[in-house]
Amino acid sequence: MQQKLHIKVGDTVKVISGESNGQEGSILSIDREKKRATVEGVNLMKKHQKPNAANPEGGILETEAGIHISNLMVVHNGEASRIGRKADKDGKIVRYSKKSGEEIK
């Protein structure tokens, strides 16, 4: 069974600890086994690339590396907030911001 996470692909998140502390970006992918997420423009690393058909020049490329999900907080209405789950009127489970109490779409 897949573990429930407080983040989803496409969420805007803020890094709360580590080298990239304070940076914000949207989630590109999530690795549920390792509990790591790739965030756009955060935790950049340099990768040495040999020339190939896709990149004939080769060289040093900057790509995003994974960051542990415990170091991420969802940003809702411009503020980082913890996330909770509750049933809405139809009985469907929805995420909500614990800071404002509003539902997160």
C-alpha positions in Angstrom: 0.0 0.0 0.0 1.2 3.5 -0.9 2.0 5.8 1.9 0.0 9.0 2.2 2.1 12.1 1.8 1.4 15.7 2.6 2.6 16.8 -0.9 1.5 16.1 -4.4 3.1 16.7 -7.8 2.4 20.3 -8.8 2.2 21.7 -5.3 4.2 24.8 -4.5 6.5 24.0 -1.6 9.0 25.8 0.6 12.2 24.2 1.9 12.4 24.5 5.7 15.9 23.2 6.3 19.2 22.3 4.6 21.3 24.2 2.1 18.3 25.4 0.1 16.5 26.7 3.2 13.8 29.3 2.3 13.6 28.6 -1.4 10.3 27.9 -3.1 9.3 25.9 -6.1 6.8 23.5 -7.6 7.2 19.7 -7.2 8.2 17.9 -10.5 8.3 14.3 -9.2 8.1 12.2 -6.0 10.0 9.0 -5.2 7.7 7.3 -2.6 10.2 4.6 -1.8 13.0 6.9 -0.9 10.6 9.6 0.4 12.3 12.3 -1.7 10.9 14.9 -4.1 12.4 16.9 -7.0 11.6 20.6 -6.7 11.9 23.0 -9.6 15.0 25.3 -9.1 15.9 23.9 -5.7 18.9 21.7 -4.6 20.8 22.2 -7.9 23.7 19.9 -8.7 26.2 19.9 -11.5 26.4 16.8 -13.8 29.2 16.1 -16.2 27.7 15.1 -19.6 29.5 13.4 -22.4 28.5 14.5 -25.9 25.6 12.5 -27.3 22.9 12.9 -30.0 20.6 14.9 -27.8 23.4 17.2 -26.5 26.3 17.2 -29.1 28.3 19.8 -27.1 28.3 17.8 -23.8 29.7 19.8 -20.8 28.5 20.5 -17.3 24.7 20.6 -16.8 22.8 21.8 -13.8 19.9 19.6 -12.7 17.7 19.4 -9.7 18.5 16.7 -7.1 16.0 15.1 -4.7 15.2 16.6 -1.4 13.7 14.7 1.6 9.9 15.4 2.0 10.3 16.1 5.7 12.2 19.3 4.7 9.3 20.6 2.6 6.1 22.5 3.6 3.2 23.2 1.3 2.7 26.9 0.5 -1.0 28.0 0.5 -2.0 31.7 -0.1 1.7 32.7 0.1 2.3 31.1 3.5 4.0 27.8 4.4 1.6 25.7 6.4 1.2 22.2 7.8 -1.4 20.0 6.1 -4.3 18.0 7.5 -7.0 15.8 6.0 -10.7 15.8 6.7 -13.9 14.7 5.0 -15.8 17.4 3.0 -19.6 17.6 2.5 -19.6 14.7 0.0 -17.6 12.4 2.3 -14.5 12.8 0.2 -11.1 13.2 1.9 -9.5 16.6 1.2 -6.3 18.3 2.3 -6.6 21.6 4.3 -4.1 24.2 5.6 -3.8 24.0 9.4 -2.8 27.7 9.5 -5.8 29.1 7.6 -8.2 26.2 7.8 -8.9 26.5 4.1 -9.2 23.6 1.7 -6.3 23.0 -0.7 -7.2 22.4 -4.3 
